[in-house]
């Protein structure tokens, strides 16, 4: 009786685990899209409510339809802004707008930092590899990082790398490391592959990865890099 109950419990446990593995990715995808769609709807709802006041008998007055219209309106606005800023006049107007933002003490710091981060993440990779491996949390243990920029040591002129190391499963929290370029191992991972590995704890990813430097030398060594919690 006890053995049968134990087998039954193990069977239930395996079934629950299989259900979590099946539903988990769908649930995470649902959360991400819910957040994005909710943000788009929240941005467009004030305009939809304003239109509903002028056209109370139209579709803008339908409560169930307002979130959908808000999302569509926000996407249209983003498309128009993107098209306008791609033109010469649009770029000049946007440059003037940015110059005004840069005169605001606190807003300038936040806006400039976010803009530089987005530009770095969205830019096409050419000579330098953006997805790298670094020794973290200790020497000999590698972590996936994103090379955001290169700087130089004010004293020696040594080339340094600013690498953002996201936390697994929860990449919204990360560490910022400043370390010598020779301790950075460039990989052939795409940004999408790296984010998939981070968000799934390594369960999803390529079969091979560039773990050592060209020539067979393991990247590492030396003093521990400067680390800052983001």
Secondary structure, 3 states (H helix, E strand, C coil): CHHHHHHHHHHHHHHHHHHHHHHHHHHHHHHHHHHHHHHHHHHHHHHHHHHHHHCCCCHHHCHHHHHHHHHHHHHHHHHHHHHHHCCHHHHHHHHHHHHHHCCCHHHHHHHHHHHHHHHHHHCCCCCCCCEEEEECCCCCCEEEEEEEEEEECCCCCCEEEEEEEECCCCCCCEEEEEEEHHHCEECCCCHHHHHHHHHCCCCCCCCCCCCCCCCCCCCCCCCCCEEEEC
